[in-house]
Amino acid sequence: MTDWIDIGTLADIPQRGARTVQIGDEKEIAVFRTGDDQIFALVNECPHKKGPLSQGIVHGHSVACPLHNWNIALKTGEAQGEDKGCTPTIAVKQEDGRILIARPELAKVAA
């Protein structure tokens, strides 16, 4: 059974933007809202130079790292194109108008 944490509503995250969540001593989580109102959550670090992905530009279902413009797939955390690396993803769901994320220790690296 997954332990879910309520982090707010869809309206709390700007469209094509992000919000960060700190849960205890765990790594900071970036929660993204796409232009089509889908929600994704990743550890807030680019796999390249640890850039804060929450400060990147969301386009489609990807985010561009603000440091070196690496494009990271929001669904899998995988670097796209020629770049290599992966950011851990966090399970996320919407329920009764609320956004819930899985506890960060349940973060997984996409296969």
MIKOL-425822 format. One record per residue (C-alpha): x, y, z; residue number from 1. Coordinates in Angstrom, 1 decimal. Layout:
BEGIN
       u       v       w  tikol
       X       Y       Z    NUM
...
//
This chain:
BEGIN
       u       v       w  tikol
     0.0     0.0     0.0      1
     1.4     3.4    -1.0      2
     1.6     6.1     1.5      3
     0.2     9.3    -0.2      4
     0.9    12.9     0.7      5
    -1.7    15.6    -0.1      6
     0.2    18.6    -1.6      7
    -2.7    20.8    -2.8      8
    -4.9    21.3    -5.8      9
    -4.3    21.6    -9.6     10
    -4.9    25.4    -9.2     11
    -1.9    25.6    -6.8     12
     0.5    24.8    -9.7     13
     0.7    27.2   -12.7     14
    -0.1    25.7   -16.1     15
     3.2    24.8   -17.8     16
     4.9    25.4   -14.4     17
     6.1    23.7   -11.3     18
     5.9    23.8    -7.5     19
     8.5    22.3    -5.1     20
     7.7    20.2    -2.1     21
    10.1    19.3     0.7     22
     9.2    16.2     2.7     23
    11.3    15.8     5.8     24
    14.9    15.2     5.1     25
    14.2    13.7     1.7     26
    15.3    15.3    -1.6     27
    13.2    18.2    -2.8     28
    10.4    17.1    -5.2     29
     9.3    19.1    -8.2     30
     5.6    18.8    -9.2     31
     4.9    19.8   -12.7     32
     1.6    20.8   -14.5     33
     1.6    20.5   -18.2     34
    -0.4    22.6   -20.7     35
    -3.0    19.8   -20.9     36
    -3.3    19.7   -17.0     37
    -1.5    16.5   -16.4     38
     0.6    16.3   -13.3     39
     4.1    14.7   -12.9     40
     6.6    14.6   -10.0     41
    10.4    14.2   -10.1     42
    13.2    14.6    -7.8     43
    14.2    18.3    -8.3     44
    17.6    17.6    -9.8     45
    18.8    17.2   -13.4     46
    20.9    14.1   -13.8     47
    23.6    16.1   -15.6     48
    24.7    18.8   -13.1     49
    21.9    18.7   -10.5     50
    20.1    21.8   -11.9     51
    16.8    22.6   -10.3     52
    14.3    21.2   -12.8     53
    11.4    23.2   -11.1     54
    13.0    26.3   -12.6     55
    13.1    24.9   -16.1     56
    10.7    25.5   -19.0     57
     7.9    23.0   -19.3     58
     7.1    22.2   -23.0     59
     4.7    19.3   -23.8     60
     5.5    16.5   -21.4     61
     9.2    17.6   -20.9     62
    11.1    20.1   -18.9     63
    14.3    21.8   -20.0     64
    16.9    22.1   -17.3     65
    17.7    25.8   -16.6     66
    21.5    25.1   -16.4     67
    22.3    23.4   -19.6     68
    19.0    23.0   -21.4     69
    18.9    19.2   -21.1     70
    15.3    18.0   -21.9     71
    13.9    15.6   -19.3     72
    10.8    13.5   -19.9     73
     8.3    14.2   -17.1     74
     6.8    10.7   -17.2     75
    10.0     8.7   -17.0     76
    12.6    11.1   -15.8     77
    14.8    10.1   -18.8     78
    17.1    12.6   -20.5     79
    16.0    13.0   -24.2     80
    17.9    13.2   -27.4     81
    21.7    12.5   -27.2     82
    21.8    13.2   -23.5     83
    22.1    10.3   -21.0     84
    20.8    10.1   -17.5     85
    17.7     9.7   -15.5     86
    16.0    11.6   -12.6     87
    13.9     9.5   -10.2     88
    10.2     9.9   -10.7     89
     7.6    10.1    -7.9     90
     4.2     8.5    -8.2     91
     1.4    11.1    -8.4     92
    -2.4    11.0    -8.7     93
    -5.4    13.3    -8.5     94
    -8.2    12.4    -6.2     95
   -11.3    14.5    -5.3     96
    -9.6    17.6    -6.7     97
    -6.4    17.1    -4.7     98
    -2.9    16.2    -5.9     99
    -1.3    13.4    -4.0    100
     2.3    12.2    -4.3    101
     3.9     9.0    -3.0    102
     6.4     9.3    -0.2    103
     9.8    10.2    -1.7    104
    11.5     7.0    -0.4    105
     9.2     5.2    -2.9    106
    10.8     7.2    -5.8    107
    11.9     5.0    -8.6    108
    14.2     5.3   -11.5    109
    12.4     4.5   -14.8    110
    13.5     1.3   -16.4    111
//
